Amino acid sequence: MRVVPLAILLTSCQAESIVELPNLGKVEGWLSTWNGQRVHRFAGIPYAQPPVGENRFEEPKPVEPWEGVWKPSTTYKCMQFNGQPTEGQDYVTGEENCLYLTIYTAYLNVSFDVVVYIHGGAFTSGYGSFYQPDYFIDKDIVFVNLNYRLGPLGFLSTEDSIVPGNNGLKDQILALKFIKKYIRYFGGNPDSITILGDGASVNFHYLSPQSRGLFHRGWSMSGTMLVPWALMEQPLARTKKLATLVGCVTDEKMIKCLKSRPARQIALAVSHFQAWWYLPFAQFGPVIDSWATQPVLPTHPYQLIKSKQVYDVPWIASFTKSEGLYRINEIYSDPLLSDLDERWNRYIPPILYYNYTVDPNLQDEVSQKIRKHYLREKKLSKKTFRELVAMFSDRIFINDIVKTAKLMSQSLKSPTYALKFEYRSMNSWFEHETESGRNFGAAHDDDVPYIFNMGPFDTSRSHRDRAMVKIYVDLLASYSHTSIPKVKRIHWPQVPKNDTDDLTFLKIVSPTDVTVETSIQGSASFWDSLPIKENEKLP
């Protein structure tokens, strides 16, 4: 997820709104008007105690009752490393005290369906308030966005009960518990909660025993727990490396020392985990925490799905045509492409996430097989950039999203749906960041601006973009209200439960080109032929 200046269609602030939460306290919001729609906005509501001081690296603790009225605050953002700051930005943004959520509702005395957005960013970046609901707030939906701890502050692990790991995921679980308990006081129905998000978080909640009963349907955009960056290998080794970088010992005093270090220093140390440029983009993330007293991910996600240990509610898995443009759009320059071309065997294993899962003696051979499959005998350059996009798309996203969709369909009694987004307008992350004028297809996150009003993307200027907003808003509203996603009058079939190579999915090419297709997506057969020890190849 990228962070850019936010444009909110807020036309006026008219009055205060006060909501009393039993046994907790009162919160103040603002009644405003967005495009003629009255909206109550309750910003910065704490759902946990601040994760600072002795609470750093600890499981989140429920927020304690407060006196008086909790006033609306500035939007919060969890501390994170910002690898490519724009002019005037810092390499570290956000604050450690960040466990807050924001609620938007048109009315307080109703019981509308609830949509909770869990932001993406590979567990490394992002923040909730970036996503604004003004496209769908008039669709009888109460909307919630939230923050959770990121990077080492949220996902550091010592592979034991001292710091089991997954605190960022535990933050999400605590936030969902808060929402289920209190959303009725904001006009929301606690028995109809949809979780939506880009990245792997939504799929995680289907697998965690701690998330059962906290939501009723989900939509994973561009990520699942089987993609290669969603699960961290060797978490203790990463923790010890971090400790050394910030001047801490790696013995039993390590965590005490890390708690004493400035949060900014810890966040900044993430840069030393990136092998080349700003890749790999995920350095700390979820772990299998079987050593925890109450694990949130007790065994490998693949094994959980195959053994049908999944929360049985409807699920949508969606992906874009050119997912791999995420982050590699930043290397769209001849010097960087030449550098990657010359040092291919060195850089490709870590940035494609197989440096820990392929035998070191085989990594050069695997890297060359990958190169030959996508580039043939060509050199890497702007002329072959499309092949590089295909490689990143297949490996980092599409292969394992498709695999998860098939496996989840076989494991769930509830319906599973798949969606491929191919629409490419000028509102594309790649064009926004490169101004190249070249069309490599719909990039990772190119679908998100048709649900939320986001930063530089003005979807009101183009009638095609406005039509795409309507498609996505209608899809979200119908799914949130009925658990059945509807797009125009098209019959959207579920992912079949039989084990086949192809996938049945809804394909959105443009507002006037929406079809159902059954075909092979990605290059799973090639990648499955490589000796990468993950998912079904686990010992």
C-alpha positions in Angstrom: 0.0 0.0 0.0 1.3 3.4 -0.9 0.9 6.5 1.2 -0.1 9.7 -0.6 -1.9 12.9 0.4 -5.6 12.2 1.1 -8.5 14.2 -0.5 -11.7 13.9 1.6 -15.0 15.1 0.1 -15.9 16.8 3.4 -18.1 19.8 2.8 -18.9 21.0 6.2 -18.7 20.1 9.9 -22.1 20.9 11.5 -22.3 19.4 15.0 -20.9 17.1 17.6 -22.2 13.6 18.1 -21.8 11.9 21.5 -22.1 8.1 21.9 -21.9 6.4 25.3 -20.2 3.0 25.4 -21.3 0.9 28.5 -18.6 0.3 31.0 -16.1 2.2 28.9 -16.9 5.9 28.4 -18.3 8.5 26.0 -16.8 9.3 22.6 -17.3 12.4 20.6 -17.7 12.5 16.8 -18.5 15.0 14.2 -21.7 15.2 12.1 -20.5 16.3 8.6 -21.8 16.3 5.1 -20.1 14.4 2.3 -21.6 15.0 -1.1 -25.0 15.7 0.4 -24.8 12.7 2.7 -24.8 13.3 6.5 -22.1 11.3 8.1 -21.0 10.8 11.8 -17.3 10.3 12.0 -15.7 9.0 15.2 -12.0 9.3 14.7 -9.2 7.8 16.8 -11.2 5.6 19.2 -8.8 3.5 21.3 -9.4 -0.2 21.3 -6.3 -1.2 23.2 -3.9 0.3 25.7 -0.9 2.1 24.1 1.7 -0.6 23.2 4.6 1.5 24.6 7.1 1.1 27.4 6.7 -2.3 29.0 3.8 -3.0 26.6 6.1 -3.0 23.6 6.4 -6.5 22.0 3.5 -7.6 24.3 0.1 -8.9 23.4 -2.4 -6.0 23.2 -4.3 -5.3 26.3 -8.0 -4.1 26.1 -8.5 -0.4 26.6 -9.4 0.7 30.1 -12.5 2.9 30.8 -11.9 6.6 30.7 -13.5 9.6 32.4 -15.4 12.3 30.6 -15.7 12.3 26.8 -13.1 11.0 24.4 -12.5 13.8 21.9 -12.0 13.2 18.2 -8.3 13.2 17.5 -6.0 13.4 14.6 -5.8 10.2 12.6 -3.1 7.8 13.9 -0.6 5.8 12.0 1.6 3.0 13.4 5.3 3.5 13.2 6.9 2.2 10.0 9.9 2.4 7.8 9.3 4.5 4.7 11.8 3.2 2.2 11.2 5.9 -0.4 10.2 9.2 1.3 9.0 11.9 -1.0 10.3 15.5 -0.5 9.7 16.6 3.0 9.0 13.1 4.3 11.1 11.1 6.8 12.4 7.5 6.5 10.3 6.7 9.6 6.7 7.8 9.9 3.9 7.3 12.4 4.0 6.7 16.2 4.2 3.8 18.5 1.0 4.7 20.3 -1.3 3.8 17.4 -4.0 1.3 18.3 -7.0 3.2 17.3 -9.9 2.8 14.9 -12.3 5.2 13.2 -16.1 4.6 12.7 -18.3 6.2 10.0 -22.0 5.9 10.1 -24.9 7.8 8.5 -27.2 7.1 11.4 -26.9 6.1 15.1 -30.3 4.6 15.8 -30.3 1.9 13.1 -28.7 -1.6 12.7 -26.8 -1.5 9.4 -24.4 -4.1 8.1 -20.8 -3.4 9.0 -17.7 -3.3 6.8 -14.3 -3.4 8.5 -11.3 -2.6 6.4 -7.9 -4.1 7.3 -5.2 -2.2 5.4 -2.5 -4.0 3.4 1.2 -3.2 3.2 2.7 -6.7 3.7 2.6 -6.2 7.5 5.2 -3.5 7.1 3.4 -0.3 6.0 0.0 1.4 5.8 -2.7 2.9 8.0 -6.4 2.7 8.3 -7.5 6.3 7.9 -6.1 6.4 4.3 -9.3 4.6 3.2 -12.5 6.8 3.2 -16.0 5.4 2.6 -17.7 8.3 0.8 -18.5 6.1 -2.2 -20.6 3.7 -0.2 -21.6 5.4 3.0 -25.1 5.9 1.6 -25.6 2.1 1.0 -26.8 1.4 4.6 -23.3 0.4 5.7 -21.4 1.3 8.9 -17.7 1.5 8.0 -14.7 0.9 10.3 -11.0 1.2 9.6 -8.2 0.3 12.0 -4.5 0.3 12.7 -2.4 -2.5 13.9 1.3 -2.7 14.8 3.7 -3.2 11.8 7.2 -4.4 11.1 9.3 -5.5 14.1 7.2 -3.5 16.5 4.2 -5.7 15.5 5.8 -9.0 14.4 9.1 -9.6 16.2 9.3 -13.1 17.6 11.7 -15.0 19.9 10.1 -18.4 18.9 9.1 -19.0 22.5 6.6 -17.8 25.1 8.6 -14.7 25.9 7.6 -12.9 22.6 5.6 -15.5 20.6 5.1 -13.1 17.7 2.0 -12.1 15.7 1.2 -9.1 17.9 0.0 -7.2 14.8 -2.5 -9.9 14.1 -3.5 -10.0 17.8 -4.2 -6.3 17.5 -6.5 -7.0 14.6 -8.3 -9.7 16.6 -8.7 -7.3 19.6 -10.1 -4.6 17.3 -12.6 -7.0 15.9 -13.7 -8.0 19.4 -14.1 -4.3 20.2 -16.2 -3.7 17.1 -18.4 -6.7 17.7 -19.0 -5.5 21.3 -19.7 -1.8 20.6 -20.7 -1.3 17.0 -24.4 -1.4 17.9 -24.0 1.9 19.6 -22.9 3.4 16.3 -25.8 2.0 14.3 -24.0 -1.2 13.2 -25.3 -4.8 13.4 -22.8 -7.0 15.3 -24.3 -10.0 13.7 -23.4 -8.9 10.1 -19.8 -7.9 9.9 -17.8 -8.1 6.6 -14.0 -7.9 6.8 -12.3 -6.5 3.7 -8.7 -5.8 3.0 -5.8 -5.8 0.5 -3.1 -8.3 1.5 -3.1 -11.5 3.6 -4.8 -10.3 6.8 -8.4 -11.2 5.9 -7.5 -14.8 4.9 -5.5 -15.1 8.2 -8.7 -14.6 10.2 -10.3 -17.6 8.5 -7.4 -19.7 9.8 -7.0 -18.4 13.3 -8.9 -20.1 16.1 -8.9 -16.8 17.9 -11.0 -15.1 15.2 -14.0 -17.4 15.2 -17.3 -15.7 15.4 -15.9 -12.2 15.0 -17.1 -11.7 11.4 -19.6 -13.2 8.9 -18.0 -12.9 5.5 -14.7 -11.7 4.1 -13.0 -10.4 0.9 -9.3 -10.8 0.4 -7.9 -8.4 -2.2 -4.5 -9.4 -3.6 -3.2 -11.7 -0.9 -3.7 -14.8 1.1 -1.7 -16.6 3.8 -0.1 -19.0 1.2 1.7 -16.2 -0.8 5.4 -16.4 -0.2 5.8 -13.2 1.8 2.9 -13.8 4.2 4.8 -16.2 6.6 8.2 -15.3 7.9 11.0 -17.9 8.0 13.6 -17.9 10.8 11.9 -15.3 13.0 14.4 -15.7 15.9 17.4 -15.1 13.6 15.7 -11.9 12.4 15.1 -10.8 15.9 18.8 -11.4 16.8 19.9 -9.5 13.8 17.7 -6.5 14.7 19.1 -6.6 18.3 22.6 -6.5 17.0 21.8 -3.6 14.7 20.5 -1.5 17.5 23.3 -2.4 20.0 21.6 -5.0 22.1 22.9 -8.4 23.2 21.3 -11.5 22.0 21.0 -13.4 25.3 18.2 -13.5 27.8 18.4 -9.7 28.2 17.7 -9.1 24.5 14.0 -8.1 24.8 14.6 -5.9 27.8 17.2 -4.1 25.9 15.0 -3.8 22.8 12.3 -2.3 24.9 14.7 0.4 26.0 15.6 1.5 22.5 13.8 4.3 20.8 11.0 3.0 18.6 12.4 5.0 15.7 15.7 3.2 15.9 14.0 -0.1 15.7 11.9 0.9 12.7 14.8 2.3 10.9 16.8 -0.9 11.3 14.4 -2.6 8.8 16.4 -1.1 6.0 19.2 -3.6 6.8 16.9 -6.5 5.9 16.4 -5.4 2.3 18.6 -7.2 -0.1 18.4 -4.8 -3.0 16.8 -1.5 -3.6 13.7 -1.7 -1.3 13.1 -5.4 -1.8 12.0 -7.7 -0.4 9.1 -5.6 0.8 8.2 -7.8 3.8 10.9 -8.3 6.5 8.8 -9.1 9.6 5.4 -10.7 9.5 3.3 -13.6 10.7 4.8 -16.7 12.2 3.6 -20.2 13.2 3.3 -19.5 16.9 2.7 -23.1 18.2 5.0 -22.2 21.2 2.4 -19.6 22.4 0.0 -20.3 25.3 -2.9 -19.3 23.0 -1.6 -19.6 19.4 -3.3 -17.5 16.7 -1.6 -19.5 13.9 -1.0 -22.9 15.5 0.3 -24.7 12.4 1.1 -23.9 8.7 -1.7 -22.2 6.8 -1.6 -24.8 4.1 -2.1 -27.6 6.6 -4.9 -25.7 8.3 -6.8 -25.3 5.0 -6.2 -28.9 3.8 -7.4 -30.3 7.1 -10.5 -28.0 6.9 -9.6 -26.1 10.1 -11.0 -23.0 8.7 -13.8 -20.6 9.8 -16.8 -21.5 7.5 -18.2 -18.3 6.2 -18.3 -16.9 2.6 -15.1 -15.7 1.1 -14.0 -13.7 -2.0 -10.5 -13.9 -3.3 -9.6 -11.2 -5.9 -6.4 -10.3 -7.8 -5.3 -8.0 -10.6 -3.9 -8.8 -13.9 -0.4 -7.4 -13.2 0.0 -7.7 -9.5 3.8 -7.8 -9.9 4.0 -4.1 -10.7 3.9 -3.6 -6.9 7.3 -2.2 -5.9 9.0 -3.1 -9.2 7.5 0.0 -10.7 10.2 1.7 -8.6 13.0 0.0 -10.6 11.7 1.0 -14.0 14.9 2.6 -15.0 17.8 1.3 -17.0 20.5 1.5 -14.3 18.4 -0.5 -11.8 17.3 -3.0 -14.4 20.9 -3.5 -15.6 22.1 -4.0 -12.0 19.4 -6.7 -11.4 20.3 -8.3 -14.7 24.0 -8.5 -13.8 23.5 -9.8 -10.3 20.5 -12.0 -10.9 21.6 -15.0 -8.9 22.4 -12.8 -5.9 19.2 -10.7 -5.7 16.4 -12.9 -7.1 16.3 -15.5 -4.2 15.5 -12.9 -1.5 13.3 -10.7 -3.5 11.2 -13.7 -4.7 11.2 -15.2 -1.2 13.0 -18.5 -1.7 16.4 -17.7 -0.1 15.2 -19.6 3.1 13.2 -22.3 1.3 15.6 -23.6 -1.3 18.8 -25.4 -0.5 21.6 -22.9 -0.8 23.5 -25.3 -3.1 20.5 -25.2 -5.5 19.6 -21.5 -5.5 21.8 -20.5 -8.5 20.2 -23.3 -10.5 16.7 -22.4 -9.5 17.4 -18.7 -10.3 18.6 -19.6 -13.8 15.5 -21.8 -14.4 13.3 -18.9 -13.5 15.2 -16.5 -15.7 15.0 -18.9 -18.7 11.3 -19.5 -18.1 10.4 -15.8 -18.3 13.2 -14.1 -20.1 14.4 -16.9 -22.3 17.8 -15.7 -23.5 17.0 -12.0 -23.3 18.7 -9.4 -21.2 16.6 -7.5 -18.6 15.7 -4.1 -19.8 12.7 -1.8 -20.4 12.0 -3.9 -23.5 11.6 -7.0 -21.4 10.0 -5.3 -18.4 6.7 -7.0 -19.2 8.3 -10.4 -18.7 9.6 -9.2 -15.3 6.1 -8.1 -14.3 4.8 -11.5 -15.2 7.5 -13.2 -13.1 6.7 -11.1 -10.0 2.9 -11.4 -10.6 3.0 -15.2 -10.7 5.5 -15.8 -7.9 4.5 -13.0 -5.4 0.8 -13.1 -5.8 -1.2 -14.9 -8.4 -0.1 -18.5 -8.2 -0.8 -18.8 -4.5 -3.9 -16.7 -4.5 -5.4 -19.1 -7.1 -4.1 -22.1 -5.1 -5.8 -20.7 -1.9 -9.1 -20.1 -3.7 -9.2 -23.7 -4.9 -8.2 -25.1 -1.5 -10.6 -22.9 0.4 -13.5 -23.8 -1.9 -12.8 -27.5 -1.1 -12.6 -26.8 2.7 -15.5 -24.5 3.1 -19.2 -25.4 3.0 -19.9 -21.7 2.5 -19.3 -20.3 -1.0 -15.9 -19.2 -2.3 -15.8 -16.7 -5.2 -12.8 -15.5 -7.3 -12.4 -12.2 -9.1 -9.8 -11.0 -11.6 -9.5 -7.2 -12.2 -8.0 -6.1 -15.5 -9.4 -2.6 -15.9 -6.6 -0.1 -16.5 -7.3 3.6 -16.6 -5.0 6.5 -16.0 -5.8 6.0 -12.4 -3.0 3.4 -12.1 -0.3 3.2 -9.4 2.3 2.4 -12.1 1.5 5.5 -14.2 1.2 7.7 -11.1 4.7 6.7 -9.9 6.6 6.4 -13.3 4.7 8.7 -15.7 6.0 6.2 -18.4 3.0 6.3 -20.6 3.2 2.5 -20.9 0.4 0.1 -20.1 1.5 -3.1 -18.3 -2.0 -3.9 -17.1 -3.8 -3.4 -13.8 -1.3 -3.2 -11.0 -1.5 -4.4 -7.4 -4.0 -2.1 -5.6 -5.4 -0.6 -8.9 -8.8 -1.9 -7.9 -8.9 -0.3 -4.4 -9.6 3.3 -5.7 -13.0 2.1 -7.0 -14.1 1.3 -3.5 -12.4 4.1 -1.6 -11.7 7.7 -2.4 -7.9 7.7 -2.5 -5.3 10.4 -2.8 -4.3 11.2 -6.4 -7.0 9.2 -8.1 -9.9 11.3 -9.2 -12.4 8.8 -10.4 -15.0 11.5 -11.0 -13.3 12.9 -14.1 -14.0 9.8 -16.3 -17.4 8.3 -16.9 -15.7 4.9 -17.3 -14.1 5.3 -13.8 -17.4 6.4 -12.3 -19.0 3.3 -13.8 -16.3 1.2 -12.3 -16.9 2.8 -8.9 -20.6 1.8 -9.2 -19.7 -1.8 -10.1 -17.4 -2.2 -7.0 -19.7 -0.3 -4.7 -22.7 -2.5 -5.8 -20.5 -5.6 -5.3 -19.5 -4.6 -1.8 -23.0 -3.6 -0.8 -24.7 -6.7 -2.1 -22.1 -8.9 -0.5 -22.3 -7.1 2.9 -26.1 -7.3 2.9 -26.7 -10.8 1.6 -23.4 -12.7 1.5 -23.9 -13.0 -2.3 -21.7 -10.7 -4.4 -23.6 -9.2 -7.4 -22.2 -7.5 -10.4 -24.7 -6.2 -12.9 -27.0 -9.1 -13.9 -24.2 -11.6 -14.3 -24.4 -15.0 -12.6 -21.2 -15.2 -10.6 -20.5 -18.9 -10.0 -18.6 -20.2 -7.0 -15.2 -21.6 -7.3 -15.8 -25.3 -8.1 -14.9 -27.8 -5.3 -13.2 -30.3 -7.7 -9.4 -30.3 -8.0 -8.6 -28.9 -11.4 -5.8 -26.8 -12.9 -8.0 -24.0 -14.0 -10.0 -21.5 -12.1 -13.6 -20.2 -12.5 -13.7 -16.5 -11.8 -15.4 -13.2 -12.6 -13.2 -11.1 -15.0 -13.7 -7.3 -15.0 -11.9 -5.8 -18.0 -14.0 -2.6 -18.2 -17.4 -1.4 -17.0 -18.9 -2.9 -20.2 -16.8 -6.0 -20.3 -17.6 -8.2 -17.3 -17.6 -12.0 -17.9 -17.2 -15.3 -16.2 -14.2 -17.3 -17.3 -12.6 -20.7 -16.6 -8.9 -20.8 -17.4 -5.4 -21.4 -15.9 -4.0 -18.3 -14.2 -0.4 -17.8 -13.4 2.4 -20.4 -13.9 1.7 -22.7 -11.1 2.9 -25.9 -12.9 6.4 -24.3 -13.5 6.7 -23.0 -9.9 5.5 -26.2 -8.4 8.3 -28.0 -10.3 11.0 -26.1 -8.5 12.4 -27.4 -5.2 10.9 -24.7 -3.0 9.9 -26.1 0.4 6.6 -24.4 1.0 2.9 -25.2 1.2 2.4 -28.7 -0.1 6.1 -29.4 -0.2 6.5 -28.9 3.5 8.2 -31.9 5.2 
